[in-house]
Amino acid sequence: MELEEAKELKERCSQCDAISWGLTEEGKYYCTSCHNVTERSKEVINTDIIPNTKIKSISRGLKRKSKLEKGWDWYVCEGFQHILCQQAEVLKTLGVAPELKNEVLHNFWKRYLQKSKQAYCANPVYTSGRKAQVLKDNVHHSDWASGSELLSDASCASSLESGAESKSDVPTPKPFPALRTPQSVAASVCSGSLDGMEYSEWKEKGILKMTVPGTLALCYLSLLWQREAVTLSDLLRFVEEDHIPYIKAFQSFPEEMKLYGRDKGIFAIESWPDYEEIYKHMFEIATFLDLPRFPDITEDCFLHPNILCVKYLMEANLPDEMHGLTHQVTKMTGLGDVDSLTFDPIAKGAQTVKYDVQAIALIVVVLKLLFLLDDNLEWSLSDLAEVNNEKNKTDKPWFSFRKWYQVMKKSVDEKKQNWEEARAKYLWKSEKPLYHSHIDKPGASKRREMVVNLQKQFSTLADSAPTIEKKSPSSFQFHWAEDDPSRPCFHGHSLQGILVKKGPALVTKNSLYWLSTQKFCRSYCKHVTTYEESNFSLSYQFILNLFSFLLRIKAALLHDEVSLIEKKLFKKKYSETKKNSRSRRR
């Protein structure tokens, strides 16, 4: 058998010049005449033909390079669509109706793509390479994307659903500037997306560029259209609590969507969302999309002040009887009218309503009507309430502003401290490291691995406590119980010591009122120029700081809203102050 296998070697032996070869156990050729062993060996295909042969090495074969190792060809708008899909999915898990994603947000996004000439138009801005894959119409709406085709072909649809606009109505923007180098080379060096470099430099008058904060604004517009029970402050708090993807939303991108270079400046967010910033984005997007009048905000809608005030009265641990007063103030100022509450972007001088801020401002006005909040009357009324509660322990207790202040200050201070610590400990670095180009990826991955190992070692040395699981989202930040002595509940307390009967009606014992702002700025906004805490009482400052923390807004923004309500409620007082100021000038 060995001789048969060795017949293929036709060379002569270097010693005896014979052509008669055999195979050793190691697979080497030897001369059967002189037993000379050569260095040459037979290429072994099947080791079964050589008995007792030991295989000393394993053939690993050639590593096949994956076709997707460098990632898909994708555009920036596809990345934003992926973020919107993830945010909508989370909102569905929070109890929002599924129609929000599949119908409302879906159509808003399609409308944006058409308005910005990125898709659904004759001449999209993508003039080279493949067309952007946007919203495939032949797949189910709930997906918005399928496999490597994240979105659908730009030319697959000619108009939008529900309120589509003709192409001639939209100004055609200039295409992205042409690259000096070939597109494939530029994309691999400058960004993972095909248009990351051009998108970051794209400035076209009349065209609104999408941003990560813009995705939140678009989500809130969809929530507002659906009249869902989620305010803007709730949405931003859910982002802050890491329920809704925002800060590191790019981590959910498919592995084949490589992100580096210019993409980092587009998708990597290094700050928390700001209420006023998102509110401004929302108004800009609604105007850019030329959206029609939104569904009416009626009295049975969650965003109506009569319902929102109930929520925040419960949140702030205030008496239930205050709701009747907030309802009266709402009626007197006209803030509950459908036309003033409903958002109409195409109306002349249209303005959106900060529903949560407005409801809180109504509560602040009622607190001023009841207690004046001048660092004097509220404490004297508290003395009367505490004396009555000592004498009549069986009756319904009177509300004491002092005790409420002590309970709320302690609770808010604890909550605020935890909030500040959580922000300080927040890890801004993502688990999926970003790098400037695909060439830097090995170094970035190695540094990230080293950081993770160091964190594990230090946590072991410090014997840190185990991480607490993320709590499920809730519309309420504070929960009050009747049977908790450390956190007493004031919901059932009476305003009897503060309200007095005057005929068939109840009026406030306090007959005075001071205006939060006596002079408005002369600009179109009609707001106050500045808010300086030193100009106001300590009680008023505490109230503003308490509610501004609940909404995660600046105290000055809430003060402005209080001033606007007072201007509608006390028209005569404001007219008198204007007359007095004019007479002084003369």
Secondary structure by P-SEA (a helix, b strand, c coil): ccccccccccccccccccccccccccbbbbbccccccccccccccccccccccccccccccbbbbbcccccccccaaaaaaaaaaaaaaaaaaacccccccccaaaaaaaaaaaaaccccccccccccccccccccccccccccccccccccccccccccccccccccccccccccccccccaaaaaacccccccaaaaaacccccbbbbcaaaaaaaaaaaaaaacccccaaaaaaaaaacccccccccccccccccccccccccccccccccaaaaaaaaaaaaaaacccccccccccccccaaaaaaaaaaaacccccaaaaaaaaaaaacccccccccccccccbbbbbaaaaaaaaaaaaaaaaaccccccaaaaaaaaaaaaaaacccccccccaaaaaaaaaaaaaaaaaaaaaaaaaccccccccccccccaaaaaaaaaaaaaaaaaaaaaaacccccccccccccccbbbbcccccccccccccccccccccccbbbbcccbbbbccccccccccccccccccccccaaaaaaaaaaaaaacccaaaaaaaaaaaaaaacaaaaaaaaaaaaaaac
